[in-house]
């Protein structure tokens, strides 16, 4: 056979079905696992030096932090759509005096907004504020339950970001970059620390509000690091908590175990032949998926919680709600899940309709989250878990002190536009100060004037509380070391206890 015939033969061989199945390091069984775990079976681990984890090791194994952590886990509640800080936490009496006056030209010049055009009217706070708790932190009457636990929290009023549209702002907040394809915060933590429970993923996601966040599943994706570290989305609508976690009709658990053993034996032989280390990590995934079949339904079943817990959270078993998800977050935390992400959609208060109005739909959203998020803090504390659980609450950006208008016309209902220069988040537990307010904005809440905190600073601080140095947790991709905070960020030590 001459060289040209040999090349032609190799080309034909590479196009056969048998060759395709053989050369897929995972085999076709990997496709089934991908449906169960959301993993990409053809993604190969790209291990590099330093903190990166060799894919020859169990990807779920617990790994030591850089230094002693203050927190063992994170519960991150993201309010997709961005709640208005001016109606909740950042009290501005001066804004009352300016209500319905034209915004001064100096406020508009050189600033970009998502929708405001022309000269909008200033809008005073649409809520009543009082000093709450022994700390005397100002909180509005829209959060009566939260007001009872304000002394457990640190409230950061000087957050700022670089993006004023929802999807890129959500990506920046949760992946450190405003474009798709980068690992999420939960993925970085899973990658750096592994899993504390061999029967559950390290990173799990709960949705409420009836819709995905604007940025989609990328906000809990693994980007370019191995897909085993992406968040596993849980369903709370009465079906399988995780898709395909139940055995198919006619297949019992013993038969499923035999099938997985056979697939893993094929994968082990494939690894001996090809040497692709990712094959070994996929073996771990099959085994994890099998164990999840027994563990997940029990963990996700809130029916067995006592009545007083349901009353505390305001939960309704069998329904999809933020309250149910807060209770599930506590259960997942108890079972060793390292990063639990809650998304609640519907906070985009433009004033284009009643649902998106500050004086209507926004108040409804506050009622939906106030009791359960407060119950979560109280419940964690009464169980002795709050000190080692870092709880974070907030949106992707803030809201303007001006009333929104479009084409020079006010919206039919009261609303505020997207705003990058000032917004508020709060944190509790996990080694942060209690009853503490950090940062200040100007007299109308337009921009931070003291102790400003950028998105990357918040990310660096969360990693720090989990025992990870944000500059050392890296992954080699396309010839350079990437990290969650990119080339930015510093730990906000002033908020730490």
C-alpha positions as CSV (number, residue, x, y, z in Angstrom):
1,X,0.0,0.0,0.0
2,X,1.5,3.3,-1.0
3,X,1.4,6.4,1.1
4,X,-1.7,7.8,-0.8
5,X,-3.6,4.6,-0.4
6,X,-2.8,4.6,3.3
7,X,-4.0,8.1,3.8
8,X,-7.2,7.3,2.1
9,X,-7.7,4.2,4.2
10,X,-7.2,6.2,7.4
11,X,-9.7,8.8,6.3
12,X,-12.3,6.1,5.6
13,X,-11.5,4.5,8.9
14,X,-12.0,7.7,10.8
15,X,-15.5,8.1,9.3
16,X,-16.9,4.7,10.4
17,X,-19.3,4.4,13.2
18,X,-17.2,1.8,15.0
19,X,-14.2,4.0,14.9
20,X,-16.3,7.0,16.2
21,X,-17.5,5.0,19.2
22,X,-14.1,3.6,20.0
23,X,-12.3,6.9,19.8
24,X,-14.8,8.7,22.0
25,X,-13.0,8.2,25.3
26,X,-16.3,8.0,27.2
27,X,-18.1,5.6,24.9
28,X,-21.8,6.2,24.1
29,X,-22.6,5.6,27.8
30,X,-21.1,9.0,28.5
31,X,-23.9,10.6,26.6
32,X,-26.5,9.2,29.0
33,X,-24.5,10.4,31.9
34,X,-24.4,13.9,30.3
35,X,-28.2,14.0,30.4
36,X,-28.2,13.1,34.1
37,X,-25.5,15.4,35.3
38,X,-25.4,18.1,32.6
39,X,-21.8,17.3,31.7
40,X,-20.1,17.5,28.4
41,X,-18.7,14.0,27.8
42,X,-16.2,15.2,25.2
43,X,-14.7,17.9,27.3
44,X,-11.1,17.0,28.3
45,X,-9.6,18.2,31.5
46,X,-6.8,20.7,31.0
47,X,-4.9,20.3,34.2
48,X,-2.1,22.8,35.0
49,X,0.3,23.6,37.8
50,X,-0.4,25.3,41.1
51,X,-3.9,25.0,42.5
52,X,-5.2,23.1,39.5
53,X,-6.3,19.5,40.2
54,X,-4.8,16.7,38.2
55,X,-7.6,14.8,36.4
56,X,-5.8,11.6,37.4
57,X,-7.3,12.1,40.8
58,X,-10.9,11.8,41.9
59,X,-12.5,15.2,40.9
60,X,-14.9,15.0,43.8
61,X,-12.2,14.4,46.5
62,X,-11.8,17.0,49.3
63,X,-8.8,19.2,48.7
64,X,-7.1,21.4,51.3
65,X,-7.6,25.2,51.1
66,X,-4.8,27.6,50.9
67,X,-5.3,28.6,54.6
68,X,-7.8,28.0,57.4
69,X,-11.3,29.0,56.2
70,X,-13.9,30.9,58.2
71,X,-16.7,29.2,56.2
72,X,-17.4,25.7,55.1
73,X,-20.1,26.5,52.6
74,X,-21.8,29.3,50.7
75,X,-25.5,29.9,50.2
76,X,-25.8,32.6,47.5
77,X,-29.3,34.2,46.9
78,X,-29.3,36.1,43.6
79,X,-32.3,38.3,42.9
80,X,-32.3,38.3,39.1
81,X,-33.4,41.7,37.8
82,X,-31.8,43.8,40.5
83,X,-33.8,45.0,43.5
84,X,-33.8,48.7,44.2
85,X,-31.5,49.6,47.0
86,X,-33.3,52.9,47.5
87,X,-36.4,51.2,48.6
88,X,-34.7,48.7,50.9
89,X,-31.4,49.6,52.5
90,X,-29.9,52.9,51.3
91,X,-32.0,55.6,53.0
92,X,-31.8,59.0,51.3
93,X,-33.9,61.7,53.0
94,X,-32.5,64.3,50.6
95,X,-34.1,62.4,47.7
96,X,-37.5,63.0,49.3
97,X,-36.9,66.8,48.9
98,X,-36.1,66.4,45.2
99,X,-39.1,64.2,44.4
100,X,-40.7,65.1,41.0
101,X,-38.1,67.7,40.2
102,X,-36.1,67.5,36.9
103,X,-32.9,65.7,37.3
104,X,-30.0,68.3,37.0
105,X,-28.1,68.2,33.7
106,X,-24.9,67.5,35.7
107,X,-26.3,64.2,36.8
108,X,-27.0,63.1,33.2
109,X,-23.9,64.3,31.3
110,X,-21.3,61.7,30.7
111,X,-23.4,58.8,32.2
112,X,-24.9,55.9,30.3
113,X,-28.3,54.4,31.2
114,X,-30.2,51.4,29.8
115,X,-33.4,53.3,28.9
116,X,-33.5,56.8,30.3
117,X,-33.6,59.5,27.6
118,X,-34.0,63.2,27.9
119,X,-34.5,64.7,31.4
120,X,-36.1,62.4,33.9
121,X,-37.8,63.3,37.2
122,X,-36.1,62.6,40.5
123,X,-38.0,60.0,42.6
124,X,-37.9,59.9,46.3
125,X,-37.9,56.6,48.3
126,X,-41.2,54.7,47.9
127,X,-40.9,53.2,51.4
128,X,-40.6,54.2,55.0
129,X,-37.3,53.6,56.8
130,X,-36.5,53.1,60.4
131,X,-33.5,52.2,62.5
132,X,-33.6,48.5,63.2
133,X,-32.0,46.3,65.9
134,X,-29.3,47.2,68.4
135,X,-27.1,48.3,65.5
136,X,-29.6,50.9,64.4
137,X,-29.1,50.1,60.7
138,X,-31.8,51.7,58.5
139,X,-34.1,49.2,56.8
140,X,-37.4,49.9,55.0
141,X,-40.8,48.7,56.1
142,X,-40.8,46.5,53.0
143,X,-38.7,44.0,54.9
144,X,-40.3,43.6,58.3
145,X,-39.0,40.1,58.9
146,X,-35.4,40.9,57.8
147,X,-35.5,43.8,60.2
148,X,-35.5,41.3,63.0
149,X,-32.1,39.8,61.9
150,X,-30.3,42.9,60.7
151,X,-27.9,42.5,63.7
152,X,-26.7,39.2,62.2
153,X,-25.7,40.9,58.9
154,X,-23.1,43.0,57.1
155,X,-24.8,45.4,54.6
156,X,-22.5,46.7,51.8
157,X,-24.1,49.9,50.4
158,X,-21.3,50.9,48.0
159,X,-21.3,48.0,45.5
160,X,-20.6,49.0,41.9
161,X,-20.3,47.1,38.6
162,X,-19.2,47.6,34.9
163,X,-22.4,46.4,33.2
164,X,-25.9,47.9,33.0
165,X,-27.7,45.1,31.1
166,X,-28.9,42.1,32.9
167,X,-27.2,39.2,31.1
168,X,-23.7,40.6,31.1
169,X,-24.1,42.0,34.6
170,X,-25.2,38.6,35.9
171,X,-22.3,36.9,34.2
172,X,-19.8,39.5,35.6
173,X,-21.3,39.0,39.1
174,X,-21.2,35.2,39.1
175,X,-18.4,34.4,36.7
176,X,-16.1,37.4,36.9
177,X,-16.5,38.1,33.2
178,X,-19.3,39.7,31.2
179,X,-19.1,37.2,28.3
180,X,-20.1,33.5,28.2
181,X,-17.7,30.7,28.6
182,X,-16.0,31.4,32.0
183,X,-16.4,29.3,35.1
184,X,-18.9,30.4,37.7
185,X,-18.2,31.2,41.3
186,X,-19.6,27.8,42.5
187,X,-17.6,26.0,39.9
188,X,-14.4,27.6,41.1
189,X,-15.1,26.7,44.7
190,X,-15.9,23.1,43.7
191,X,-12.8,22.9,41.6
192,X,-10.6,24.3,44.3
193,X,-12.0,22.4,47.3
194,X,-13.8,19.3,46.1
195,X,-17.0,17.8,47.7
196,X,-17.7,17.0,51.3
197,X,-20.4,14.5,50.5
198,X,-19.6,11.6,48.2
199,X,-23.3,11.1,47.4
200,X,-24.0,14.7,46.3
201,X,-22.4,17.3,44.0
202,X,-20.5,20.1,45.6
203,X,-22.5,22.8,43.6
204,X,-26.3,22.7,43.4
205,X,-28.8,25.3,41.9
206,X,-32.4,26.1,42.8
207,X,-34.7,28.3,40.7
208,X,-37.8,30.2,41.6
209,X,-39.8,32.9,40.0
210,X,-40.8,30.8,37.0
211,X,-37.9,31.8,34.7
212,X,-34.2,31.4,34.1
213,X,-31.9,34.4,34.9
214,X,-31.3,36.5,31.8
215,X,-27.8,35.0,31.3
216,X,-29.1,31.5,31.3
217,X,-27.3,28.5,32.6
218,X,-23.9,30.1,32.0
219,X,-24.1,31.7,35.5
220,X,-23.7,28.2,37.0
221,X,-21.7,26.7,34.2
222,X,-18.1,25.5,34.5
223,X,-16.8,27.3,31.4
224,X,-13.4,26.0,30.3
225,X,-12.7,24.0,33.5
226,X,-13.9,20.3,33.6
227,X,-17.6,20.1,33.3
228,X,-17.8,17.9,36.4
229,X,-17.6,21.2,38.4
230,X,-20.6,23.0,37.0
231,X,-23.7,23.5,39.1
232,X,-26.4,20.7,39.1
233,X,-29.8,22.2,38.6
234,X,-32.5,20.8,40.9
235,X,-36.2,20.8,40.1
236,X,-38.9,21.4,42.7
237,X,-42.0,21.1,40.6
238,X,-42.9,17.5,41.6
239,X,-40.9,15.6,39.0
240,X,-37.5,14.0,39.5
241,X,-35.4,16.5,41.6
242,X,-32.7,16.0,39.0
243,X,-33.5,14.8,35.5
244,X,-33.1,11.1,34.9
245,X,-32.2,10.4,38.6
246,X,-34.9,7.7,38.6
247,X,-34.5,4.3,37.0
248,X,-36.3,3.8,33.7
249,X,-39.3,1.5,33.5
250,X,-38.2,-2.1,33.7
251,X,-34.8,-1.3,35.1
252,X,-34.2,-1.8,38.9
253,X,-31.3,-0.5,40.9
254,X,-29.4,-3.8,40.8
255,X,-29.5,-3.9,37.0
256,X,-28.5,-0.2,36.8
257,X,-25.5,-1.0,39.0
258,X,-24.5,-3.8,36.8
259,X,-24.8,-1.6,33.7
260,X,-22.6,1.1,35.3
261,X,-20.0,-1.4,36.4
262,X,-19.8,-2.7,32.8
263,X,-19.5,0.8,31.4
264,X,-16.8,1.7,33.9
265,X,-14.9,-1.5,33.1
266,X,-14.9,-0.5,29.4
267,X,-13.7,3.0,30.4
268,X,-10.9,1.6,32.5
269,X,-9.7,-0.5,29.6
270,X,-10.1,2.5,27.3
271,X,-7.9,4.5,29.7
272,X,-5.3,1.8,29.6
273,X,-5.3,1.9,25.8
274,X,-5.6,5.6,25.2
275,X,-4.3,7.1,28.4
276,X,-6.8,10.0,28.5
277,X,-7.0,11.0,32.2
278,X,-10.5,12.5,31.7
279,X,-11.8,8.9,31.3
280,X,-11.0,8.3,35.0
281,X,-13.0,11.4,36.0
282,X,-16.0,10.1,34.0
283,X,-15.8,6.9,35.9
284,X,-16.2,8.9,39.1
285,X,-19.2,10.7,37.5
286,X,-21.0,7.5,36.8
287,X,-20.5,6.3,40.3
288,X,-21.6,9.7,41.7
289,X,-24.7,9.6,39.5
290,X,-25.6,6.1,40.8
291,X,-25.2,7.2,44.4
292,X,-27.3,10.3,43.8
293,X,-30.2,8.1,42.9
294,X,-30.5,7.2,46.5
295,X,-29.5,10.4,48.2
296,X,-31.1,13.2,46.2
297,X,-34.8,12.2,46.6
298,X,-34.4,12.1,50.4
299,X,-32.5,15.4,50.7
300,X,-35.0,17.2,48.4
301,X,-38.1,15.9,50.3
302,X,-39.3,18.7,52.6
303,X,-42.5,17.0,53.6
304,X,-40.9,15.4,56.7
305,X,-39.9,18.8,58.2
306,X,-41.9,19.7,61.4
307,X,-44.8,22.1,61.2
308,X,-43.0,24.8,63.0
309,X,-40.3,24.9,60.3
310,X,-42.9,25.2,57.6
311,X,-44.5,28.0,59.5
312,X,-41.2,29.7,60.0
313,X,-40.3,29.6,56.3
314,X,-43.8,29.9,54.8
315,X,-43.2,26.8,52.8
316,X,-45.7,24.8,50.8
317,X,-44.4,21.3,49.9
318,X,-45.0,20.3,46.3
319,X,-44.9,23.8,45.0
320,X,-42.1,25.8,43.4
321,X,-41.3,28.8,45.5
322,X,-38.4,30.9,47.0
323,X,-39.6,29.8,50.4
324,X,-39.3,26.1,49.5
325,X,-35.8,26.7,48.0
326,X,-34.6,28.5,51.2
327,X,-35.6,25.4,53.2
328,X,-34.0,23.1,50.6
329,X,-30.8,25.2,50.8
330,X,-30.6,24.5,54.6
331,X,-31.1,20.8,53.9
332,X,-28.4,20.7,51.2
333,X,-26.0,22.6,53.5
334,X,-26.6,20.0,56.2
335,X,-25.7,17.3,53.8
336,X,-22.3,18.8,52.8
337,X,-23.1,20.6,49.6
338,X,-20.4,23.3,49.4
339,X,-22.1,25.9,47.2
340,X,-25.8,26.4,47.0
341,X,-27.1,29.0,44.5
342,X,-30.7,30.3,44.7
343,X,-32.1,32.4,41.8
344,X,-35.3,34.4,42.2
345,X,-36.5,36.1,39.0
346,X,-38.8,39.1,38.7
347,X,-36.9,42.1,40.2
348,X,-36.7,44.3,37.1
349,X,-38.7,47.3,38.3
350,X,-38.9,49.7,35.2
351,X,-42.5,50.8,35.7
352,X,-43.6,49.6,32.3
353,X,-46.5,47.7,33.9
354,X,-47.9,47.0,37.3
355,X,-45.8,43.9,37.9
356,X,-42.7,45.9,37.2
357,X,-43.6,48.9,39.3
358,X,-41.8,50.0,42.5
359,X,-45.1,50.6,44.3
360,X,-46.7,47.4,43.2
361,X,-44.9,44.3,41.8
362,X,-41.7,45.2,43.7
363,X,-43.6,45.2,47.0
364,X,-45.0,41.7,46.1
365,X,-41.4,40.4,45.5
366,X,-40.3,41.8,48.8
367,X,-43.1,39.9,50.6
368,X,-42.2,36.7,48.7
369,X,-38.5,36.7,49.9
370,X,-38.6,38.5,53.2
371,X,-39.9,35.8,55.5
372,X,-38.0,32.8,54.0
373,X,-34.6,34.5,53.7
374,X,-35.0,35.6,57.4
375,X,-36.1,32.1,58.4
376,X,-33.0,30.7,56.7
377,X,-30.7,32.9,58.8
378,X,-32.6,32.1,62.0
379,X,-32.7,28.4,61.2
380,X,-28.9,28.2,60.4
381,X,-28.2,30.0,63.7
382,X,-30.4,27.8,65.9
383,X,-28.7,24.7,64.4
384,X,-25.2,26.1,65.0
385,X,-24.5,26.3,61.3
386,X,-24.5,30.1,60.7
387,X,-20.9,30.7,61.8
388,X,-19.6,28.3,59.2
389,X,-22.1,29.2,56.4
390,X,-21.6,32.3,54.4
391,X,-24.9,33.7,53.2
392,X,-24.9,36.3,50.4
393,X,-28.0,38.2,49.1
394,X,-28.2,40.7,46.2
395,X,-28.8,41.5,42.5
396,X,-26.5,42.2,39.6
397,X,-26.6,46.1,39.8
398,X,-28.6,48.9,41.3
399,X,-31.4,51.3,40.5
400,X,-31.3,55.0,39.6
401,X,-32.5,57.8,41.9
402,X,-34.4,59.2,38.9
403,X,-37.7,57.9,37.6
404,X,-37.4,56.0,34.4
405,X,-38.5,57.5,31.2
406,X,-38.2,56.4,27.5
407,X,-38.2,58.7,24.6
408,X,-38.7,61.5,27.1
409,X,-41.9,60.0,28.4
410,X,-42.5,58.7,31.9
411,X,-43.5,55.1,32.3
412,X,-47.2,54.4,33.2
413,X,-46.1,53.2,36.7
414,X,-43.3,54.2,39.0
415,X,-40.0,52.6,38.1
416,X,-36.2,53.0,38.2
417,X,-33.7,52.3,35.5
418,X,-30.6,50.0,35.7
419,X,-27.7,51.6,37.5
420,X,-24.0,50.5,37.8
421,X,-22.6,53.1,40.2
422,X,-24.4,52.1,43.4
423,X,-26.2,49.1,44.8
424,X,-26.5,47.1,48.0
425,X,-25.9,43.5,49.0
426,X,-25.9,41.9,52.4
427,X,-24.0,39.0,53.9
428,X,-24.3,36.9,57.1
429,X,-22.4,34.2,58.9
430,X,-19.2,32.8,57.6
431,X,-16.9,35.1,59.5
432,X,-18.3,38.5,58.5
433,X,-19.1,41.2,61.0
434,X,-22.6,41.4,62.6
435,X,-24.8,44.5,62.7
436,X,-22.4,46.3,60.4
437,X,-23.0,48.7,57.6
438,X,-20.1,49.3,55.1
439,X,-19.7,51.9,52.4
440,X,-21.6,55.1,51.6
441,X,-23.2,56.6,48.6
442,X,-23.8,60.3,48.0
443,X,-26.9,62.2,49.3
444,X,-29.2,60.9,46.5
445,X,-27.7,57.4,46.2
446,X,-26.3,58.0,42.7
447,X,-22.7,56.8,43.3
448,X,-20.4,55.5,46.1
449,X,-18.3,58.1,47.9
450,X,-16.7,55.9,50.6
451,X,-15.3,52.4,50.7
452,X,-16.5,51.4,47.2
453,X,-16.7,47.6,46.6
454,X,-16.4,46.2,43.1
455,X,-17.8,42.9,41.9
456,X,-14.2,41.4,41.9
457,X,-13.7,42.5,45.4
458,X,-16.8,40.7,46.5
459,X,-15.7,37.6,44.7
460,X,-12.2,37.8,46.3
461,X,-13.8,38.1,49.7
462,X,-16.1,35.1,49.3
463,X,-13.1,32.9,48.2
464,X,-11.1,34.2,51.1
465,X,-13.7,33.2,53.6
466,X,-13.6,29.7,52.1
467,X,-9.9,29.6,52.6
468,X,-8.8,30.3,49.0
469,X,-6.6,33.1,47.7
470,X,-8.2,34.5,44.7
471,X,-4.9,35.1,42.9
472,X,-3.7,31.6,43.4
473,X,-6.9,29.7,42.3
474,X,-6.1,29.5,38.6
475,X,-6.7,27.4,35.5
476,X,-4.5,27.3,32.4
477,X,-6.6,28.0,29.3
478,X,-5.5,29.1,25.9
479,X,-2.0,29.7,27.0
480,X,-2.7,31.8,30.1
481,X,-3.7,31.3,33.7
482,X,-7.3,32.4,34.3
483,X,-9.0,33.1,37.6
484,X,-12.4,34.2,38.9
485,X,-11.3,37.8,39.5
486,X,-9.2,38.0,36.3
487,X,-6.5,40.6,37.0
488,X,-8.6,42.6,39.6
489,X,-10.0,42.4,43.1
490,X,-9.0,42.6,46.7
491,X,-10.4,41.1,49.9
492,X,-12.6,43.6,51.8
493,X,-11.0,42.9,55.2
494,X,-13.0,45.7,56.9
495,X,-16.2,43.6,56.8
496,X,-14.5,40.5,58.3
497,X,-14.9,39.7,62.0
